[in-house]
Amino acid sequence: MGQDPDHKAPLSWRAWAIVAICALATFQNTYYGIAPAANQYAIAGALGGTASERIWIVQAAAVPAIAFGPIFAIISDVYGRRYLILIVWCLFAVGSIVSMTASGMTAVIAGQALSGIASGISGIMFAVASEVIPGAYRAYGQTIVSWVSGLSSLVALLPIGAATAADPVNGWRWVFRIKFILECLVIIGIAALYFPPPRTAASKQSLGQKLKALDWIGYILLLGALVPFLMGFAWSSDSNYGWASKTHTVVPVVVGGVLFIVCLIYEWKGTKTGFLDHRLFQNGRNFPLCMVLIAVEGSLFYLMNNIYPSQVNGLWEQPGTIKANAYLLPFFMVITVVSPFLSIYVTNFRDVKWPIFVGFISFSASVIGLALAGTDGKLGLTFNGIGGLGFAPVLILIMVWVQNSTPPLFIGTASALTISSRTLGGTVGLGIANAIYGSLTNTQIPEAIIAAVAPLGFNPAHIGQLIGFYMSGQGLDKIPGINGQILGAGLAALHKTEAHAYKIVWLSFLPGCVVAAVVCLFMRNSSERMNWVVDAPLETKSDVLSAKERALEADHASVHIPTLNDNIEVELVERR
């Protein structure tokens, strides 16, 4: 690549500015993952949405993100990143406008779906933050990105919680207004500062040639597999369907699963240069095993971002309050504190393996603690923070591990596949968690409450009204024969049943944590890539030469634009 891996060359301010923009982009993406989910009850309540519509505030974003991430990535790896990033972030902004101006749940969900397509770009932003700086600084770059993104939890939980509390009718719109502002800042930053040199000779092809060269069979198989597969899991969380509705859940999951296997076989045997380019696997088992690790992490993060808030709102605090939202902060604040020290360790010792191993052990402890917390909110708060201790090394360093284990040309594809695998693991994991919780509460909650209140003289015929009051806080005056003793007994039975269900849900994911920790032991550190080489320098040698020097070299040099068979490089090659 014309660079000495052992020589520390000067790095321009523009490279660090791009890292900062990528950090802002990831801040927005994390905010997008937290704020709508944390405020879904406020949004649905203000717009009169049902429980079935409410879950799609989250699911409508997850499904397209997984499907489009690998497609965006391979296009950007081969044909360049700048214009694709700008177009997709504009789509993000359109999605925000649709959601924040919505007068009904359908429009909110439509805006979330548009933003979900755009969020497929998130993996590329991780890649850009790494490829414009030396490999030795890669842990610093990923830490900056993840550290800044962790701060988004403060904005997503506290100010938005205050806005919805102050204005129950329209306060939720600030979820999408802030998201829109962040997207505009990213668009301005990329448009003003990000001018990467051509990545491959293919970037000079005509539009028709570019379209013809894309892996359309792979894309169609991927979309055809993931959309029904993920929709099936999403419908499993819908109270109108659930796993009992085989046409909405079992059939789509099976069809999608079969098509996904067909897609993988095609990418393996049918082509060598599809979205799963075979060169991604040329450096051994690290890359595929990293996909397994990040899928496990994704399932745990989705539980922390969805099941844990339900646990908070159902057992420990009043739903929608600032105090309830504050229960989610230890996880992200621990990440913010730990990340800088983590990057210093990794950069000095060139070790990513053992911090990730420790991370999954911490996740295991967090899962056990949250399972045993029951109705003890303080214990849950503590183990939420321990979960953050596990999350910090796992997400940051798996991304570094992936980028160090794949060819520089495909760093965008590798990063996007990492994010897609994470989201896939999260979506499937959340579907499984909801199924477990539903199987332990659908009939058990009414039975437990009846057993608690019937001996006190409450008529079981009105159990539906009583449960409705517990869930919504409304309609107490319409329940015949109600009194404080009955209310207390029924609520205690409800909490006991829910606490048991959450216990089983969390413990069901403990084996995944343990397996992931064991998998780490069979992987190798990729320290050889943590050197002073910049995979995609923003400035070529000719950029830093004076006009006089360029004139002197004009007769002795020419620009070499790489092809798909090269590493990423744009340098002056002396004629011999």
C-alpha positions as CSV (number, residue, x, y, z in Angstrom):
1,M,0.0,0.0,0.0
2,G,3.1,2.2,-0.1
3,Q,2.9,2.7,3.7
4,D,5.4,1.6,6.2
5,P,3.5,-0.4,8.9
6,D,6.2,0.5,11.5
7,H,6.4,4.2,10.7
8,K,4.0,6.7,12.4
9,A,3.1,9.2,9.7
10,P,1.3,12.5,10.4
11,L,-2.5,12.2,10.4
12,S,-4.5,15.2,9.1
13,W,-7.2,17.0,11.2
14,R,-9.7,16.0,8.5
15,A,-9.3,12.3,9.4
16,W,-10.2,13.0,13.1
17,A,-13.0,15.3,12.0
18,I,-14.5,12.4,10.0
19,V,-14.2,10.1,13.1
20,A,-16.1,12.8,15.0
21,I,-18.8,12.9,12.3
22,C,-19.0,9.1,12.5
23,A,-19.4,9.3,16.2
24,L,-22.2,11.8,15.8
25,A,-23.8,9.4,13.3
26,T,-23.6,6.5,15.7
27,F,-25.0,8.8,18.5
28,Q,-28.0,9.3,16.2
29,N,-28.3,5.6,15.5
30,T,-28.1,4.6,19.1
31,Y,-30.6,7.4,20.0
32,Y,-32.8,6.0,17.3
33,G,-32.6,2.6,18.8
34,I,-33.4,3.8,22.4
35,A,-35.7,6.8,22.2
36,P,-38.7,5.3,20.2
37,A,-38.5,2.0,22.2
38,A,-38.3,3.8,25.6
39,N,-41.2,6.1,24.7
40,Q,-43.4,3.7,22.8
41,Y,-46.0,3.8,25.5
42,A,-46.2,7.6,25.4
43,I,-46.4,7.6,21.6
44,A,-49.1,4.9,21.5
45,G,-51.0,6.5,24.3
46,A,-51.1,10.0,22.7
47,L,-52.2,8.6,19.3
48,G,-54.6,6.0,20.6
49,G,-52.5,3.1,19.4
50,T,-53.2,-0.5,20.5
51,A,-50.6,-2.8,22.0
52,S,-50.4,-4.5,18.6
53,E,-49.5,-1.3,16.9
54,R,-47.2,-0.2,19.7
55,I,-44.7,-3.1,19.1
56,W,-44.3,-2.0,15.5
57,I,-42.7,1.2,16.6
58,V,-39.7,-0.9,17.3
59,Q,-40.1,-3.8,14.9
60,A,-40.7,-1.6,11.8
61,A,-37.2,-0.2,12.3
62,A,-35.4,-3.5,12.9
63,V,-36.6,-5.5,10.0
64,P,-35.4,-3.3,7.0
65,A,-32.1,-2.4,8.8
66,I,-31.0,-6.0,8.8
67,A,-31.9,-6.6,5.2
68,F,-30.4,-3.5,3.7
69,G,-27.2,-3.3,5.7
70,P,-25.2,-5.8,3.6
71,I,-26.5,-4.4,0.3
72,F,-25.5,-0.8,1.2
73,A,-22.1,-2.0,2.4
74,I,-21.0,-3.9,-0.7
75,I,-22.1,-1.1,-2.9
76,S,-20.1,1.4,-0.9
77,D,-17.0,-0.9,-0.7
78,V,-16.9,-1.2,-4.5
79,Y,-18.3,2.1,-5.8
80,G,-17.5,4.5,-3.1
81,R,-19.1,5.8,0.1
82,R,-19.7,9.5,-0.1
83,Y,-22.9,9.7,-2.3
84,L,-24.5,6.6,-0.8
85,I,-24.0,7.9,2.7
86,L,-25.5,11.3,1.8
87,I,-28.5,9.7,0.0
88,V,-29.2,7.3,2.8
89,W,-29.0,10.0,5.5
90,C,-31.4,12.1,3.6
91,L,-33.8,9.1,3.7
92,F,-33.2,9.1,7.5
93,A,-34.3,12.7,7.7
94,V,-37.5,12.0,5.6
95,G,-38.4,9.2,8.0
96,S,-38.1,11.6,10.9
97,I,-40.3,14.2,9.2
98,V,-43.0,11.5,8.5
99,S,-42.9,10.3,12.2
100,M,-42.8,13.7,13.9
101,T,-45.7,15.1,11.9
102,A,-47.8,11.9,12.3
103,S,-51.4,12.2,13.3
104,G,-51.8,8.4,13.7
105,M,-49.9,5.3,14.5
106,T,-49.7,4.2,10.8
107,A,-47.6,7.3,9.9
108,V,-45.3,6.8,12.9
109,I,-44.7,3.2,11.9
110,A,-44.2,4.3,8.2
111,G,-41.6,6.8,9.3
112,Q,-39.9,4.2,11.4
113,A,-39.7,1.8,8.4
114,L,-38.1,4.5,6.2
115,S,-35.6,5.2,9.0
116,G,-35.1,1.5,9.4
117,I,-34.0,1.2,5.7
118,A,-31.6,4.1,6.3
119,S,-30.2,2.6,9.4
120,G,-28.6,-0.1,7.3
121,I,-25.9,2.5,6.8
122,S,-24.8,2.2,10.4
123,G,-22.2,-0.5,9.8
124,I,-20.5,1.7,7.1
125,M,-20.1,4.6,9.6
126,F,-18.2,2.2,11.9
127,A,-16.0,1.3,9.0
128,V,-15.3,4.8,7.9
129,A,-14.2,5.7,11.5
130,S,-11.6,2.9,11.3
131,E,-10.3,3.1,7.8
132,V,-9.3,6.8,7.8
133,I,-6.9,6.3,10.8
134,P,-4.0,3.9,11.3
135,G,-4.8,0.4,12.5
136,A,-2.9,1.2,15.7
137,Y,-5.5,3.7,16.5
138,R,-8.5,1.6,15.5
139,A,-9.5,0.8,19.1
140,Y,-9.4,4.6,19.8
141,G,-11.6,5.3,16.8
142,Q,-14.2,2.6,17.8
143,T,-14.1,3.8,21.4
144,I,-14.7,7.4,20.4
145,V,-17.7,6.3,18.3
146,S,-19.1,4.0,20.9
147,W,-18.4,6.4,23.8
148,V,-20.2,9.3,22.1
149,S,-23.1,7.0,21.1
150,G,-23.5,5.9,24.7
151,L,-24.2,9.5,25.7
152,S,-27.3,9.4,23.5
153,S,-29.0,7.5,26.3
154,L,-29.0,10.7,28.4
155,V,-30.9,12.5,25.6
156,A,-33.1,9.6,24.7
157,L,-34.2,8.9,28.3
158,L,-34.2,12.1,30.4
159,P,-35.1,15.1,28.3
160,I,-37.6,13.1,26.2
161,G,-39.1,11.6,29.3
162,A,-39.5,15.1,30.7
163,A,-41.1,16.3,27.4
164,T,-43.6,13.5,27.3
165,A,-44.4,14.0,31.0
166,A,-44.9,17.8,30.5
167,D,-47.0,17.3,27.3
168,P,-48.6,13.9,27.1
169,V,-50.3,14.8,23.8
170,N,-47.4,16.1,21.7
171,G,-44.3,15.7,23.9
172,W,-43.4,12.5,22.1
173,R,-42.8,14.4,18.9
174,W,-39.4,15.5,20.3
175,V,-38.2,11.9,19.9
176,F,-38.2,12.5,16.2
177,R,-37.4,16.2,16.2
178,I,-34.1,15.6,17.9
179,K,-33.4,12.7,15.6
180,F,-34.0,15.0,12.6
181,I,-31.6,17.6,13.9
182,L,-28.9,15.0,14.4
183,E,-29.4,13.7,10.9
184,C,-29.1,17.2,9.4
185,L,-25.8,17.7,11.2
186,V,-24.4,14.4,9.9
187,I,-25.5,15.3,6.3
188,I,-23.8,18.7,6.6
189,G,-20.6,17.2,8.0
190,I,-20.3,14.5,5.4
191,A,-21.1,16.9,2.5
192,A,-18.5,19.4,3.7
193,L,-15.6,17.2,4.8
194,Y,-15.8,13.6,3.4
195,F,-14.1,13.4,0.0
196,P,-12.5,9.9,-0.1
197,P,-10.4,9.0,-3.1
198,P,-11.7,6.3,-5.5
199,R,-11.8,2.9,-3.9
200,T,-11.6,0.6,-7.0
201,A,-11.4,0.9,-10.7
202,A,-15.1,-0.1,-10.7
203,S,-16.0,3.4,-9.4
204,K,-15.2,4.8,-12.9
205,Q,-17.8,2.5,-14.6
206,S,-21.0,3.8,-16.0
207,L,-24.2,3.4,-14.0
208,G,-25.4,0.6,-16.2
209,Q,-22.1,-1.3,-15.7
210,K,-22.3,-0.8,-11.9
211,L,-25.9,-2.0,-11.8
212,K,-25.1,-5.1,-13.9
213,A,-22.2,-6.1,-11.7
214,L,-24.2,-6.1,-8.5
215,D,-25.2,-9.4,-6.8
216,W,-28.9,-9.2,-7.6
217,I,-29.6,-12.9,-7.1
218,G,-28.0,-12.7,-3.6
219,Y,-29.9,-9.5,-2.7
220,I,-33.3,-10.9,-3.8
221,L,-32.6,-14.1,-1.8
222,L,-31.5,-12.1,1.2
223,L,-34.5,-9.9,1.2
224,G,-36.8,-12.8,0.4
225,A,-35.4,-14.7,3.4
226,L,-35.1,-12.0,6.0
227,V,-38.4,-10.1,5.5
228,P,-40.7,-13.0,6.2
229,F,-38.4,-14.5,8.8
230,L,-38.2,-11.3,10.8
231,M,-41.9,-10.4,10.3
232,G,-42.8,-13.8,11.7
233,F,-40.8,-13.1,14.9
234,A,-42.3,-9.6,15.0
235,W,-45.8,-10.9,14.8
236,S,-45.0,-13.4,17.5
237,S,-44.9,-10.3,19.9
238,D,-48.2,-9.1,18.6
239,S,-51.0,-9.9,21.1
240,N,-53.5,-10.3,18.1
241,Y,-51.4,-13.2,16.7
242,G,-48.6,-14.7,18.8
243,W,-47.2,-18.1,18.0
244,A,-50.7,-19.6,18.0
245,S,-51.4,-17.9,14.6
246,K,-49.3,-20.1,12.5
247,T,-50.0,-18.2,9.2
248,H,-48.5,-15.0,10.8
249,T,-45.6,-16.6,12.7
250,V,-44.6,-20.2,12.1
251,V,-45.1,-20.2,8.3
252,P,-43.1,-16.9,7.7
253,V,-40.3,-18.0,10.0
254,V,-40.0,-21.4,8.3
255,V,-40.2,-20.0,4.8
256,G,-37.7,-17.3,5.6
257,G,-35.4,-19.8,7.3
258,V,-35.4,-22.1,4.3
259,L,-34.7,-19.1,1.9
260,F,-31.9,-17.9,4.1
261,I,-30.2,-21.3,3.9
262,V,-30.7,-21.2,0.1
263,C,-29.1,-17.7,0.1
264,L,-26.1,-18.9,2.0
265,I,-25.6,-21.9,-0.3
266,Y,-25.8,-19.6,-3.3
267,E,-23.2,-17.2,-1.8
268,W,-21.0,-20.2,-1.0
269,K,-21.3,-22.2,-4.2
270,G,-23.0,-19.9,-6.7
271,T,-20.7,-16.9,-6.6
272,K,-17.4,-15.9,-5.1
273,T,-18.0,-12.1,-5.2
274,G,-21.5,-11.6,-3.8
275,F,-22.4,-9.7,-0.7
276,L,-20.6,-12.5,1.2
277,D,-17.4,-12.2,-0.8
278,H,-15.2,-15.2,-0.2
279,R,-12.3,-13.1,0.7
280,L,-14.0,-12.1,3.9
281,F,-13.1,-15.6,5.1
282,Q,-9.6,-15.8,3.9
283,N,-8.0,-15.0,7.2
284,G,-9.4,-18.0,9.1
285,R,-12.2,-18.5,11.5
286,N,-12.2,-15.1,13.3
287,F,-14.8,-13.5,11.0
288,P,-17.5,-16.1,11.1
289,L,-17.1,-16.6,14.8
290,C,-17.3,-12.9,15.3
291,M,-20.7,-13.0,13.6
292,V,-21.8,-15.6,16.2
293,L,-20.5,-13.4,19.1
294,I,-22.1,-10.3,17.9
295,A,-25.5,-12.1,17.4
296,V,-25.3,-13.2,21.0
297,E,-24.5,-9.6,22.1
298,G,-27.4,-8.3,20.0
299,S,-29.9,-10.6,21.7
300,L,-28.6,-9.4,25.1
301,F,-28.7,-5.8,24.1
302,Y,-32.3,-6.1,22.8
303,L,-33.3,-7.7,26.1
304,M,-31.6,-4.9,28.0
305,N,-33.4,-2.3,25.7
306,N,-36.8,-3.9,25.7
307,I,-37.3,-6.6,28.4
308,Y,-35.5,-4.7,31.1
309,P,-37.6,-1.5,30.6
310,S,-40.8,-3.7,30.8
311,Q,-39.4,-5.1,34.0
312,V,-38.9,-1.6,35.3
313,N,-42.3,-0.3,34.3
314,G,-44.1,-3.4,35.4
315,L,-42.5,-4.2,38.7
316,W,-40.5,-1.2,40.1
317,E,-41.7,2.2,38.9
318,Q,-44.7,4.0,37.4
319,P,-44.5,3.7,33.5
320,G,-43.4,6.7,31.6
321,T,-41.9,8.6,34.5
322,I,-38.5,10.2,34.5
323,K,-37.5,7.9,37.4
324,A,-38.5,4.9,35.4
325,N,-36.3,6.1,32.4
326,A,-33.5,6.8,34.9
327,Y,-33.4,3.0,35.6
328,L,-32.0,2.5,32.1
329,L,-29.0,4.8,32.6
330,P,-26.5,2.7,34.6
331,F,-26.0,0.4,31.6
332,F,-25.0,3.3,29.3
333,M,-23.1,5.3,31.9
334,V,-20.8,2.4,32.8
335,I,-20.0,2.0,29.1
336,T,-19.1,5.7,29.0
337,V,-16.8,5.4,32.0
338,V,-15.1,2.1,31.0
339,S,-14.6,2.7,27.2
340,P,-11.6,5.1,27.4
341,F,-9.6,2.8,29.7
342,L,-10.5,-0.1,27.5
343,S,-9.1,1.6,24.4
344,I,-5.9,2.5,26.2
345,Y,-5.4,-1.2,27.2
346,V,-6.1,-2.5,23.7
347,T,-3.8,0.0,22.0
348,N,-0.9,-0.6,24.4
349,F,-1.2,-4.4,24.6
350,R,-2.8,-5.2,21.2
351,D,-5.2,-7.5,22.9
352,V,-9.0,-7.7,22.0
353,K,-9.6,-11.4,22.9
354,W,-9.5,-11.3,26.7
355,P,-11.5,-8.1,27.2
356,I,-14.3,-9.6,25.1
357,F,-14.1,-12.9,27.1
358,V,-14.4,-10.8,30.4
359,G,-17.3,-8.9,28.8
360,F,-19.3,-12.0,28.2
361,I,-18.6,-13.2,31.8
362,S,-19.9,-9.8,33.0
363,F,-23.0,-10.3,30.8
364,S,-23.5,-13.7,32.4
365,A,-23.4,-12.1,35.9
366,S,-25.8,-9.4,34.8
367,V,-28.3,-12.0,33.4
368,I,-28.2,-13.9,36.6
369,G,-28.7,-10.8,38.7
370,L,-31.6,-9.5,36.7
371,A,-33.2,-12.9,36.8
372,L,-33.0,-13.0,40.6
373,A,-34.0,-9.3,41.2
374,G,-37.7,-10.1,41.4
375,T,-39.4,-7.1,42.8
376,D,-36.2,-5.6,44.1
377,G,-35.6,-2.6,41.9
378,K,-32.2,-1.6,43.5
379,L,-30.8,-5.0,42.8
380,G,-32.0,-4.7,39.2
381,L,-30.4,-1.3,38.9
382,T,-27.0,-2.7,40.1
383,F,-27.0,-5.6,37.6
384,N,-28.1,-3.2,34.8
385,G,-24.8,-1.5,35.4
386,I,-22.9,-4.7,35.4
387,G,-24.5,-5.4,32.0
388,G,-22.9,-2.2,30.8
389,L,-19.5,-3.5,32.0
390,G,-20.1,-6.5,29.6
391,F,-21.4,-4.5,26.7
392,A,-18.4,-2.0,26.6
393,P,-15.7,-4.4,25.5
394,V,-18.0,-6.7,23.5
395,L,-19.5,-4.3,20.9
396,I,-16.4,-2.0,20.6
397,L,-13.8,-4.8,20.3
398,I,-15.8,-7.2,18.2
399,M,-16.0,-4.5,15.6
400,V,-12.2,-4.0,15.9
401,W,-11.7,-7.8,15.7
402,V,-13.8,-8.0,12.5
403,Q,-12.1,-5.1,10.8
404,N,-8.6,-6.6,11.7
405,S,-9.6,-10.0,10.4
406,T,-10.9,-9.1,6.9
407,P,-9.3,-7.5,3.8
408,P,-9.2,-3.7,3.9
409,L,-11.3,-3.5,0.7
410,F,-14.2,-5.2,2.4
411,I,-14.1,-3.4,5.8
412,G,-17.5,-1.8,5.0
413,T,-19.1,-5.0,4.1
414,A,-17.6,-6.8,7.2
415,S,-18.7,-3.9,9.5
416,A,-22.2,-3.9,8.0
417,L,-22.6,-7.7,8.3
418,T,-21.5,-7.3,11.9
419,I,-24.3,-4.8,12.6
420,S,-26.8,-6.8,10.6
421,S,-25.9,-10.0,12.5
422,R,-26.2,-8.1,15.7
423,T,-29.7,-6.8,14.8
424,L,-30.7,-10.2,13.6
425,G,-29.6,-11.8,16.8
426,G,-31.5,-9.1,18.7
427,T,-34.7,-9.5,16.8
428,V,-34.8,-13.2,17.0
429,G,-33.7,-13.1,20.7
430,L,-36.5,-10.6,21.5
431,G,-39.0,-12.8,19.7
432,I,-38.0,-15.8,21.8
433,A,-38.0,-13.7,25.0
434,N,-41.5,-12.4,24.3
435,A,-42.7,-15.9,23.5
436,I,-41.3,-17.2,26.8
437,Y,-42.8,-14.4,28.8
438,G,-46.2,-14.8,27.1
439,S,-46.3,-18.5,27.8
440,L,-45.7,-17.8,31.5
441,T,-48.2,-14.9,31.9
442,N,-51.1,-15.1,29.4
443,T,-53.2,-17.5,31.6
444,Q,-51.1,-17.4,34.7
445,I,-51.7,-13.8,35.6
446,P,-55.5,-14.0,35.6
447,E,-55.3,-17.3,37.5
448,A,-52.9,-15.9,40.1
449,I,-55.0,-12.7,40.7
450,I,-58.2,-14.7,41.0
451,A,-56.6,-17.0,43.5
452,A,-55.5,-13.9,45.5
453,V,-58.7,-11.8,45.4
454,A,-61.5,-14.4,45.4
455,P,-61.1,-15.3,49.1
456,L,-61.4,-11.6,49.9
457,G,-64.9,-11.5,48.3
458,F,-64.0,-10.2,44.8
459,N,-66.2,-11.5,42.0
460,P,-64.0,-13.4,39.4
461,A,-66.4,-12.2,36.7
462,H,-64.8,-8.7,36.9
463,I,-61.2,-10.0,36.7
464,G,-60.7,-8.4,33.3
465,Q,-61.6,-5.0,34.6
466,L,-59.2,-5.4,37.5
467,I,-56.3,-6.5,35.2
468,G,-57.1,-3.6,32.9
469,F,-56.7,-1.1,35.8
470,Y,-53.4,-2.6,36.8
471,M,-52.1,-2.2,33.2
472,S,-53.5,1.2,32.4
473,G,-54.2,2.9,35.8
474,Q,-57.7,3.8,34.6
475,G,-61.2,2.5,35.3
476,L,-60.9,1.8,39.0
477,D,-64.3,3.5,39.8
478,K,-66.0,1.1,37.5
479,I,-64.9,-2.1,39.2
480,P,-67.7,-3.5,41.5
481,G,-66.7,-4.5,45.0
482,I,-63.2,-3.1,44.9
483,N,-61.3,-2.0,48.0
484,G,-57.7,-1.4,49.1
485,Q,-57.2,-4.9,50.4
486,I,-58.3,-6.5,47.2
487,L,-56.2,-4.1,45.1
488,G,-53.1,-4.9,47.2
489,A,-53.6,-8.6,47.1
490,G,-54.2,-8.6,43.3
491,L,-51.2,-6.4,42.6
492,A,-48.9,-8.6,44.7
493,A,-50.1,-11.7,42.8
494,L,-49.5,-9.9,39.5
495,H,-46.0,-8.8,40.4
496,K,-45.1,-12.3,41.7
497,T,-46.2,-13.9,38.4
498,E,-44.4,-11.3,36.3
499,A,-41.2,-11.6,38.4
500,H,-41.2,-15.4,37.8
501,A,-41.7,-14.9,34.1
502,Y,-38.8,-12.4,33.8
503,K,-36.6,-14.7,35.8
504,I,-37.1,-17.5,33.3
505,V,-36.7,-15.2,30.3
506,W,-33.3,-13.9,31.6
507,L,-32.0,-17.4,32.6
508,S,-33.0,-18.7,29.1
509,F,-30.2,-16.5,27.7
510,L,-27.5,-17.4,30.2
511,P,-26.3,-20.4,28.1
512,G,-25.7,-18.0,25.1
513,C,-23.4,-15.9,27.3
514,V,-21.4,-18.9,28.5
515,V,-21.1,-20.3,24.9
516,A,-19.9,-16.9,23.6
517,A,-17.3,-16.7,26.3
518,V,-16.1,-20.2,25.4
519,V,-16.0,-19.3,21.7
520,C,-13.6,-16.5,22.5
521,L,-11.1,-19.0,23.7
522,F,-10.9,-20.6,20.2
523,M,-10.2,-17.3,18.4
524,R,-6.9,-15.5,17.9
525,N,-5.8,-11.9,18.4
526,S,-5.2,-10.1,15.1
527,S,-2.5,-7.8,16.5
528,E,-0.6,-7.8,13.2
529,R,-3.1,-5.4,11.7
530,M,-2.8,-2.9,14.6
531,N,0.0,-1.0,12.9
532,W,0.5,2.5,11.3
533,V,-1.1,1.6,7.9
534,V,-4.2,3.6,7.0
535,D,-6.6,1.4,5.0
536,A,-8.4,4.3,3.2
537,P,-6.3,7.5,3.6
538,L,-8.3,10.7,2.9
539,E,-5.1,12.2,1.5
540,T,-2.9,10.5,-1.0
541,K,0.8,11.2,-1.4
542,S,0.0,13.7,-4.2
543,D,-2.4,15.6,-1.8
544,V,0.4,16.5,0.6
545,L,3.0,17.5,-2.1
546,S,3.4,21.1,-3.0
547,A,2.6,22.3,-6.5
548,K,6.3,22.5,-7.4
549,E,6.9,19.0,-6.1
550,R,4.0,17.6,-8.1
551,A,5.2,19.2,-11.3
552,L,8.7,17.7,-10.8
553,E,7.1,14.2,-10.3
554,A,4.6,14.5,-13.1
555,D,6.9,12.9,-15.7
556,H,7.8,10.1,-13.3
557,A,4.6,9.0,-11.8
558,S,1.0,8.0,-12.5
559,V,-2.1,7.3,-10.4
560,H,-2.8,3.7,-9.7
561,I,-6.5,3.1,-8.9
562,P,-7.1,-0.3,-7.3
563,T,-9.4,-3.0,-8.5
564,L,-11.3,-5.6,-6.6
565,N,-8.2,-7.8,-6.6
566,D,-6.2,-5.1,-4.7
567,N,-6.2,-3.7,-1.3
568,I,-7.5,-0.2,-0.9
569,E,-4.8,2.2,-2.0
570,V,-4.4,5.3,-4.1
571,E,-0.7,6.1,-4.5
572,L,2.0,7.2,-6.9
573,V,3.7,4.3,-8.6
574,E,7.0,5.0,-10.1
575,R,7.4,3.8,-13.7
576,R,10.2,1.4,-14.0
